[in-house]
Amino acid sequence: MAAGNPTSLKLKTADVHENSRNRDVEEAGNDDFVLPLEKLKLVSRKKLLVLDLNGLLVHRVFRFDRNINVQNYPPPDVICGPFLGERFSLFFEDKERCTDSGFKSLERKDKPIFLKELKKLWEDPTDLPWHRGQYSLSNTLLIDDAPYKALLNPPNTAIFPESYKFDMENDAVLGSNGELRLFLDGLAKAADVPSYVKEHRIGQATITESDPNWDYYSKIVRRFVGRW
């Protein structure tokens, strides 16, 4: 093939967003489309990051006095927004979508344990900006600072960075060479989430049978076994 002539691939259908159809897809007949192989790489689906705002990106504190003086710290690295948004689909899961385990936190007896079930997002995406089947085990990652929230999820579908505190002035985990940022940069290019997470350990350990508190956490797991 002569240099400069892009190889074309005929497709019976093309799953291309409407706003890029005219640019990337050239009609070659009633049902056929001609799609350059170079363009085919651009329609690969972004992986979904399920994020926890409190403890990951911000530190939420209880204010006793609305007039209290709070030291002003530098704003978060503004480049993190474009960095994540350009590489991933982002979803901040609030408590309303979480599952109440019926158990209390071991650290705080008054704090309920809420679970973040990825299967709910995959199989019942009601009122969510994607359709069933668009995301699955292979392309979804939960990022949370509490490992117990992933008790009901498949292995290697979550990571647990250390909690962010407001006085961590030198925290650079999402900086240009930060551990989490480098991890996510590699994840964006990876073939699938579980394989990449298994090979690139980061943050706190996942709760498994080797956890010293497994006897307690296993009660939560057994409560929900067979529900789906």
Contacts in CASP RR format, 6 or more apart in sequence:
PFRMAT RR
TARGET T0000
AUTHOR 0000-0000-0000
METHOD contacts of the structure
MODEL  1
MAAGNPTSLKLKTADVHENSRNRDVEEAGNDDFVLPLEKLKLVSRKKLLV
LDLNGLLVHRVFRFDRNINVQNYPPPDVICGPFLGERFSLFFEDKERCTD
SGFKSLERKDKPIFLKELKKLWEDPTDLPWHRGQYSLSNTLLIDDAPYKA
LLNPPNTAIFPESYKFDMENDAVLGSNGELRLFLDGLAKAADVPSYVKEH
RIGQATITESDPNWDYYSKIVRRFVGRW
1 7 0 8 1.000
6 36 0 8 1.000
6 37 0 8 1.000
6 38 0 8 1.000
7 36 0 8 1.000
7 37 0 8 1.000
8 34 0 8 1.000
8 35 0 8 1.000
8 36 0 8 1.000
8 37 0 8 1.000
9 34 0 8 1.000
9 35 0 8 1.000
9 36 0 8 1.000
9 37 0 8 1.000
9 40 0 8 1.000
10 28 0 8 1.000
10 32 0 8 1.000
10 33 0 8 1.000
10 34 0 8 1.000
11 32 0 8 1.000
11 33 0 8 1.000
11 35 0 8 1.000
12 31 0 8 1.000
12 32 0 8 1.000
13 31 0 8 1.000
13 33 0 8 1.000
14 21 0 8 1.000
14 25 0 8 1.000
14 33 0 8 1.000
14 35 0 8 1.000
14 43 0 8 1.000
15 43 0 8 1.000
16 24 0 8 1.000
16 25 0 8 1.000
16 43 0 8 1.000
24 35 0 8 1.000
24 39 0 8 1.000
24 42 0 8 1.000
24 43 0 8 1.000
25 33 0 8 1.000
25 34 0 8 1.000
25 35 0 8 1.000
26 33 0 8 1.000
26 34 0 8 1.000
26 35 0 8 1.000
27 33 0 8 1.000
27 34 0 8 1.000
28 34 0 8 1.000
45 134 0 8 1.000
45 139 0 8 1.000
46 87 0 8 1.000
46 88 0 8 1.000
46 89 0 8 1.000
46 188 0 8 1.000
47 88 0 8 1.000
47 89 0 8 1.000
47 139 0 8 1.000
47 140 0 8 1.000
47 141 0 8 1.000
47 187 0 8 1.000
47 188 0 8 1.000
47 193 0 8 1.000
48 88 0 8 1.000
48 89 0 8 1.000
48 90 0 8 1.000
48 91 0 8 1.000
48 121 0 8 1.000
48 130 0 8 1.000
48 135 0 8 1.000
48 139 0 8 1.000
48 140 0 8 1.000
48 141 0 8 1.000
49 84 0 8 1.000
49 88 0 8 1.000
49 89 0 8 1.000
49 90 0 8 1.000
49 91 0 8 1.000
49 141 0 8 1.000
49 143 0 8 1.000
49 184 0 8 1.000
50 91 0 8 1.000
50 93 0 8 1.000
50 116 0 8 1.000
50 118 0 8 1.000
50 121 0 8 1.000
50 140 0 8 1.000
50 141 0 8 1.000
50 142 0 8 1.000
50 143 0 8 1.000
51 57 0 8 1.000
51 90 0 8 1.000
51 91 0 8 1.000
51 92 0 8 1.000
51 93 0 8 1.000
51 143 0 8 1.000
51 144 0 8 1.000
52 92 0 8 1.000
52 93 0 8 1.000
52 116 0 8 1.000
52 143 0 8 1.000
52 144 0 8 1.000
52 145 0 8 1.000
52 146 0 8 1.000
52 149 0 8 1.000
53 92 0 8 1.000
54 60 0 8 1.000
55 145 0 8 1.000
55 163 0 8 1.000
55 164 0 8 1.000
56 143 0 8 1.000
56 144 0 8 1.000
56 145 0 8 1.000
56 161 0 8 1.000
56 163 0 8 1.000
56 164 0 8 1.000
57 76 0 8 1.000
57 164 0 8 1.000
58 76 0 8 1.000
58 164 0 8 1.000
59 163 0 8 1.000
59 164 0 8 1.000
59 165 0 8 1.000
59 166 0 8 1.000
61 166 0 8 1.000
73 166 0 8 1.000
73 169 0 8 1.000
74 169 0 8 1.000
76 174 0 8 1.000
77 174 0 8 1.000
77 175 0 8 1.000
79 175 0 8 1.000
79 176 0 8 1.000
80 174 0 8 1.000
80 175 0 8 1.000
80 181 0 8 1.000
83 174 0 8 1.000
83 181 0 8 1.000
83 184 0 8 1.000
84 90 0 8 1.000
84 184 0 8 1.000
87 184 0 8 1.000
87 185 0 8 1.000
87 188 0 8 1.000
88 184 0 8 1.000
88 188 0 8 1.000
89 130 0 8 1.000
89 135 0 8 1.000
91 121 0 8 1.000
91 128 0 8 1.000
93 116 0 8 1.000
93 121 0 8 1.000
95 114 0 8 1.000
97 116 0 8 1.000
97 120 0 8 1.000
98 114 0 8 1.000
98 115 0 8 1.000
98 116 0 8 1.000
98 117 0 8 1.000
98 149 0 8 1.000
99 114 0 8 1.000
99 115 0 8 1.000
99 116 0 8 1.000
99 117 0 8 1.000
99 120 0 8 1.000
99 152 0 8 1.000
99 224 0 8 1.000
100 112 0 8 1.000
100 113 0 8 1.000
100 114 0 8 1.000
100 115 0 8 1.000
101 112 0 8 1.000
101 113 0 8 1.000
101 114 0 8 1.000
101 115 0 8 1.000
101 151 0 8 1.000
101 220 0 8 1.000
101 223 0 8 1.000
101 224 0 8 1.000
102 112 0 8 1.000
102 113 0 8 1.000
102 220 0 8 1.000
102 223 0 8 1.000
103 112 0 8 1.000
103 113 0 8 1.000
103 216 0 8 1.000
103 219 0 8 1.000
103 220 0 8 1.000
104 110 0 8 1.000
104 111 0 8 1.000
104 112 0 8 1.000
104 113 0 8 1.000
105 111 0 8 1.000
105 112 0 8 1.000
105 113 0 8 1.000
105 148 0 8 1.000
106 213 0 8 1.000
106 216 0 8 1.000
113 148 0 8 1.000
113 149 0 8 1.000
113 220 0 8 1.000
114 149 0 8 1.000
115 148 0 8 1.000
115 149 0 8 1.000
115 150 0 8 1.000
115 151 0 8 1.000
115 152 0 8 1.000
115 220 0 8 1.000
115 224 0 8 1.000
116 142 0 8 1.000
116 144 0 8 1.000
116 149 0 8 1.000
116 150 0 8 1.000
116 153 0 8 1.000
117 152 0 8 1.000
117 153 0 8 1.000
118 137 0 8 1.000
118 140 0 8 1.000
118 142 0 8 1.000
118 153 0 8 1.000
118 154 0 8 1.000
118 157 0 8 1.000
119 152 0 8 1.000
119 153 0 8 1.000
119 228 0 8 1.000
121 128 0 8 1.000
121 135 0 8 1.000
121 140 0 8 1.000
122 132 0 8 1.000
122 133 0 8 1.000
122 135 0 8 1.000
122 136 0 8 1.000
122 137 0 8 1.000
122 140 0 8 1.000
123 132 0 8 1.000
123 228 0 8 1.000
124 132 0 8 1.000
125 131 0 8 1.000
125 132 0 8 1.000
125 134 0 8 1.000
125 135 0 8 1.000
137 154 0 8 1.000
137 157 0 8 1.000
137 193 0 8 1.000
137 194 0 8 1.000
138 192 0 8 1.000
138 193 0 8 1.000
138 194 0 8 1.000
139 192 0 8 1.000
139 193 0 8 1.000
140 157 0 8 1.000
140 193 0 8 1.000
141 157 0 8 1.000
141 158 0 8 1.000
141 159 0 8 1.000
141 187 0 8 1.000
141 193 0 8 1.000
141 197 0 8 1.000
142 149 0 8 1.000
142 150 0 8 1.000
142 153 0 8 1.000
142 157 0 8 1.000
142 158 0 8 1.000
142 159 0 8 1.000
143 158 0 8 1.000
143 159 0 8 1.000
143 160 0 8 1.000
143 161 0 8 1.000
144 150 0 8 1.000
144 158 0 8 1.000
144 160 0 8 1.000
145 160 0 8 1.000
145 161 0 8 1.000
145 162 0 8 1.000
145 163 0 8 1.000
145 164 0 8 1.000
145 204 0 8 1.000
146 160 0 8 1.000
147 158 0 8 1.000
147 160 0 8 1.000
147 204 0 8 1.000
147 205 0 8 1.000
147 206 0 8 1.000
147 207 0 8 1.000
148 207 0 8 1.000
148 217 0 8 1.000
148 220 0 8 1.000
149 158 0 8 1.000
150 157 0 8 1.000
150 158 0 8 1.000
150 160 0 8 1.000
150 206 0 8 1.000
150 207 0 8 1.000
151 207 0 8 1.000
151 217 0 8 1.000
151 220 0 8 1.000
151 221 0 8 1.000
152 221 0 8 1.000
152 224 0 8 1.000
154 194 0 8 1.000
155 194 0 8 1.000
155 198 0 8 1.000
155 206 0 8 1.000
156 193 0 8 1.000
156 194 0 8 1.000
156 195 0 8 1.000
156 197 0 8 1.000
156 198 0 8 1.000
157 193 0 8 1.000
157 194 0 8 1.000
157 197 0 8 1.000
158 197 0 8 1.000
158 206 0 8 1.000
159 183 0 8 1.000
159 197 0 8 1.000
159 202 0 8 1.000
159 203 0 8 1.000
160 203 0 8 1.000
160 204 0 8 1.000
160 205 0 8 1.000
160 206 0 8 1.000
161 173 0 8 1.000
161 180 0 8 1.000
161 202 0 8 1.000
161 203 0 8 1.000
161 204 0 8 1.000
162 203 0 8 1.000
162 204 0 8 1.000
164 171 0 8 1.000
172 178 0 8 1.000
173 179 0 8 1.000
173 180 0 8 1.000
173 181 0 8 1.000
174 180 0 8 1.000
174 181 0 8 1.000
175 181 0 8 1.000
179 202 0 8 1.000
179 203 0 8 1.000
180 202 0 8 1.000
183 200 0 8 1.000
183 202 0 8 1.000
186 196 0 8 1.000
186 200 0 8 1.000
187 193 0 8 1.000
187 196 0 8 1.000
187 197 0 8 1.000
187 200 0 8 1.000
190 196 0 8 1.000
205 211 0 8 1.000
207 213 0 8 1.000
207 214 0 8 1.000
207 217 0 8 1.000
208 214 0 8 1.000
209 218 0 8 1.000
211 217 0 8 1.000
END
